[in-house]
């Protein structure tokens, strides 16, 4: 079926033609997946010699603070210290999530770093609850 619209109530209203982009924007307020391939994900900052932070901004503001999951490994290309031992969602808001990653050593607190994905790294933000 096409041109079908479900409504609550006893009176029908005119069909609302909505673009794919508008519908997708509405859906992303509830759930958004960003898929990073191997390579540079963005620029972060070293918080210490072993922890760096990186802010991931959502494409669309969420309707509520989402539950965020990151799968895969990230690393700092500038430190040469190897892959992260674990990522933690340090803080999430309706617009951005701060990710903290722990590595063995090699960072200088306060310095900018390149954050890289070691392979496919999906970040899911779900504001459905």
N, C-alpha and C positions, 0 to 999 in steps of 0.2 A: 504494500500500500504506500501511496505517497500523498502528500498534502493532508495529512491526518494530524489532528491536534486534540489532546486530552485536557479537559478542564474540570475543575471542581465547581459544582453549582448546578442550578437548574436552567440557566440561560446560556446559550452558545454565543460566542463572539466571532468576529471575522478572523479568518486564518492569518497568522503572523508569519510572513515570509522572512526567514532569518538566514543570513549567509553562513557558510561553513566556518569562516573565521570567527564570527560572533559566537556560534555554538561552541567551538573549540575553546575560546577565551573563557566562557562560562564553566566548561568542564575543568579547565586547569585551575580554577579557584578551589576545586576539591582534590584534585590529584595531578601531579606533574612529574614526569620522569625526564631527567637530563642524562644523556649517555655520552660519556667521554671515551674516546679511543686512546690508545697508547700515545703519549706525548704530552705537551704542555697543556695544563688545565687552567693556569692563571698565576697570579703573583700573590704570595703570602708574606708573612713576617715571622721571624724567629722570636719566640718568647723566651727561650733559654738555649743552652747548647744541645738539647735533645728534643725540644718540642717546637713545632711551628703551627701557625694558624692560617687558615685560608677562608675567606668569605665567598660563599656561593649565593648569588642573587637569583631568585626565581624569575621566570618570564612574566608571571601573572601574580599579583598579590593574592594570598590565600584568604579564604573566608574566616579562618581561625588559625591559631598557631598550629602548624602541622607536626605530625610525627615524621621524622626524617631518617632514612636509612641510606648508608653508603656501602656498596659491596665492591671489593677489590682492594688493591694496594696503591698508595700514592707515595711519592718520594720527593726529596729536594735535590734538584739537579746540581745546584751550586755547592752543596756541602760535600758531595762525594761519599756520603756515609751510608749509603745503602737504603733499602726499603724500610718503610714504616713498620713498626711492630703492632700497630693498631690505630684505628681512627675512632675518634669520639666526637659525637655531636655536642659541642661545648655550649651552644646557645642557638635557639631557633626563634624567629619572629615570623610575622605574616609576609615579610619581604625578603629575608635573608637567613641563611644558616651559617654559623661559624663552626668550622671543622678543625679539630686539634689532632695532630698526628705526632706520634713519638718515634724517634729514630735513635740509633746508638750514640751518635755524637757528631761534632763537626760544624754546628751552627754557631753564629754569634748573635746573641740577643739584640733585638732591635733592627737587624739587617733584613732587607727584602730578599726573598728567595723565589725561585721558580718552582711551582708545584706541578709535578708530572704524574701521569697515570702509567702504571707498569703494564697495563692491558686495558681491557674494557672495564670502565668504572661507572656503573649507574648510580645516580642519586635520585631517590624517590621521596617526594614530599606529599603526604596524605593528610588532608584536613577534613576527612569524611566524618569523623566522630564529633 
